[in-house]
Amino acid sequence: MNFRSGFVSIIGRPNVGKSTILNGFAGEKIAITSNKPQTTRNVIKAIDTGEDYQIVFMDTPGIHKPRTRLGDFMVNSALEALEGVDLVLFLVEATDQKLGPGDQYIIEQIKGINIPVFCLINKIDLVEKKRILPLISIFKELMDFSQIIPISALEHESLVLVKNEIKNTLPKGPKYFPEDMITDQPERVIAAEIIREKILELVSEEVPHGVGVEVLSFKNREEKEILDIQANIYCDKKTHKGILIGKDGKMLKRVGSLSRIEIERIFNTKVFLELWVKIKSDWRNSNTVLKTLGYKR
């Protein structure tokens, strides 16, 4: 059998749909999603294994101009994800009718790599069809992409089309992961990311960008099918702590309730979740805290 396998890095500016397409390829929710930019902070792997292929998709943080050490970590992680992969998916938005500095910067980073690069023009469901061809022409002039494919990451047909092109492009190779494995993320990290996702969904303005989650305890209760999780939510300011807790603790309870439901669904067990909100001023510039939260190597 001609088994094909390889690593595929998904890159692009913040909020272009990288995590959505990763989850679509995996057929499971692997990466958290939000309409807020810079949701993804780490490189996240999703493993798609079929009868004659294994594709390891790598979701990366959006490439942006960093303003904190956390931002530096995110951008460096995204650029490092270009090393040692077999194919790159460069996501852009169909709603952008001209090339911005963010996309220009990314193109400069990928021009020199000697591997196939697909340009995926995402969110075509949001624009008129006549606007897509001019956009394809713009990207054709900028770089010799292996493929330029207009897609909607929300549509199954688009994902099938792209995946078939990936399978045809990847080299023959081994299975890198067991066929029943869909991600390499530790369970603690998955739980922390779900909690952070619910904060992104429920809390507005600048608060979510200053939030980090540390899972303190993650263990199964003896003689009972209950998973006990304890976690700290870190924020920058006292005012942010008040917003995260809410009047009479209502916001924190809501975050906890939605997080628990999602964690129970993923781990298929009852969950007892305890959350605390702590202030760590300027934690996004603290190497110690960044390392504790897994944002520092």
N, C-alpha and C positions, 0 to 999 in steps of 0.2 A: 504494500500500500504506500502511496506517495503522501506521507504525513507531512503537513506544513505547520510551522510554528514560528512565533517571534513576538517581540515586544513592540508595542505601538504607543507612541507618546502623543497625547492630545494637548495642543498648546493654543494660546490665543489671549486676547485682552480679557479683563474681568467681565463677567456677566454675558458672555457670548453663547453660553449653552454647553460648556465642556462637561460639567457634571451630569447634565440631562442626557447627553449622548452616551456617556459612560454607563449610566444606569440602564439606558435603552439597550445597549449592546449586551450587558450582563443579564438582562431580563429580571433583575432584582435591584432594590435600592441599596447601592453600595456607598455612594457619595451623597452627602446632604446637599440640598438645593435651596436657593433663595433668590428673590428678585433684587437682593442687595449685592453690590459688587464685593469682591474679595472674600467670598464665602469659603472657598477652598483654601486651606493654609498649608497642607502637606500634599506630597505626591501619593495618590491612592491607586492601588492596583485592583482591576477587576479581571477575572480569568474566565474566558469563554472557550469551552472545550467541546468539540464535535467529534464525529467518527473519524474524520481525516484531517483535523486541524486543532490547534490550540493558540488562541490569541490572548496575549496579556496586555490589556489596555491600561494606560497610565494617565489618570486625570491629574492635571497640574494646576497650581495656583495661577490666577490671572497675572499676566506680566504688566506691571504698572510702575510708576515712579515712586519708589518707597520713601516713606517719611519717618519710619521707625526701624529698629533692629528686627522686629518681627517682619516688617515689609521687606527688608533686605533678605531675610531667610526665605521668604516666600518666592521672591523673584529668582534668587540663586537656585532654589529647588527646581523651579520650572526650567531654567536654562540647563541645569545639570541633567534633567530628564531627557535631553537631546542626545546624551552620550550613551553609546552602547545599545541603541535601539535599532530595529530593523525598518521602521517606517514612522513617518510623522504625519499626524492630521493637524493641519493649521485651520482653525475655525475663525471665520469672519461673519459679520452680520449683513444680511441682504438689505437691512434698513439703512445702512451706511452707503450713500451714493458717491462718496469720495474717500480716498485713502487718508486716514489720520496718522499722526505721528506714532501712535502706539503700534499700529499694524506695520508701519514702515520700519520701526525698530526691530520687530520680530522677524520680518523678512530679511533684514541685514544679518540676523543671527543664524538663519537657516539656509541662506544662500550657499554657504561654503560646505555644508555637510554632504557627504557622498552616499546618501541613501534616498529612497523615494519619498517625496513629500506630496500629499494630497491637500489641495485647498478646498475646504468645505464651506460653501456659502450658505450659512444657516438662516433660519427664520424666513424662508421664502413664502410661507403662508401669510406673512404680514405685509407683503408688497405686491404690486401689480406685476404680472408676468413680463410686461414690456421693459421693466426696469432691471431684469436679471441679466440679459445679454450684454448691456453696456458694462455691467460690473464684472462679468467674466472677461471681457476684453481688457479691462483695467489690470486685472491680475495676470493675464497672459503676458502683458507687456512688462510686468515687473519681475517675473521670475519664470523659469522653465519648470513649472509644476508637472509632476507625473500625471496628475488628474486634477481637474477643476470640476467639482460636483455640487450643484445646487441641491439643498436638502431642507427638510424640516426635522429636527431632532425628535419631535413629538410624533412623527408618522412612521409606522412600522415599515412601510415600503421603502422609505429613504434609508433606514438602517440596514435593511436586507441588501439593498443596492451597494451601499458602502462596504458592508462586510464581505460581500462576494468579491469586490475589487481588492480588498485587503487580502483575502485568502489566495487569490490568484497572484498576488505580488510577493507574499512572504516566501522565504526559502524553505526547502525541505529541512526538517529538524525534529528534535525529540519533544516529548512532553516535559515541560519544566515544572509543572505542578500536578498533584493528583487530580484525576478528572472530576471528582466531586467537590473540589475546592473552588470557591468563587471569589475569594479575596484573601489577601495576606494580612489584613488589618487585625490587630489584637482585639479581643472582646472589650477590654476597657476603653480602647480608643473609639470603638463603634458607639459605646454608651455615651462617652463624653461628647462626641460629635452630634448625636441625636439631641442631647440637652442643649447644645449650642444652636442647633437648627431651630428648636422651638423658641429660643430667645430671639433669634433673627425674625421668626414669623410674628411674634407677639409684641416685640418692643420696637419702637420707632426711633427715628433720628440717629444721632451718632452713638448711642449707647452700645449697640451690638458689636461695633468695631473695637470697642474697648473691653470686650468680655473674653475671658478664657475659662476653660473648665478642666478641673483636675479630679479624676476619680480616685478617691482615697481608699475605698474598699469595694471589692467585687467578689462575692463568694456565695456559694449555695448553702442554704440553711440545712443543718443536719436533720435527717429523718423527715424533712418536708420539702416538697417541690417548690421552693421559693428562692428566688435570687435576691440577695440583699446587696444594694448598691448605695454607697455614700459618696457624695461629691461636693466639692467647693466650686462656687462660681466667683471668679475674680473680676473686679471692675476697677476703673481708674479713680473714680471720684465718689465722694459721699452722696452727691445728688443722684448719681447713677445707681448707687446701692438702694436709695429710696425708691427709684423707679422700678428696679428689678424686684423688690419685695412687694411694692404696691400697698395701697390702703388696706389695713388689717391683714396684710400678707397675701392678698388675693392674687396678685400677679405671679408670685413665686409658686403658689399652689397650682395655678393654671399651667405654668411651665412644667411643674412636676407631674401633673396629671397627664398632659399630652405626651411628655417624655416617657412616662411609665407605659402608656398604651402602646407606643411605638416599639419600645424595648421588648415588651412582652410578645409582640407580634414577631419580631426578628428572632428572639431566642426561644420562642415557643414555651414559655414558662411564666408563672406568676412572679411579679417583681415587687419588692418593697424598696422604694426610693426615698432617700433623705437628701435634701439640698440645703446648703448654707451659702450666703452671699458674703464675701470678704472684700475689703478694700486693699488693693496693692497699687499704690500710686506709681504711675509711669512704668507699669510692669512690662509693657511692650518694648522697653529699652533696657530691661534687666536681663543679662545673660543667665543669671541664676534661675529666675522664674521661667524664662523661655525654655531652658533645659528641662526643668521640672514638667512643663506642659508638652514636651516632645518637639519643640520648635528649634532645637539647637543640637547639632551633632557633636 
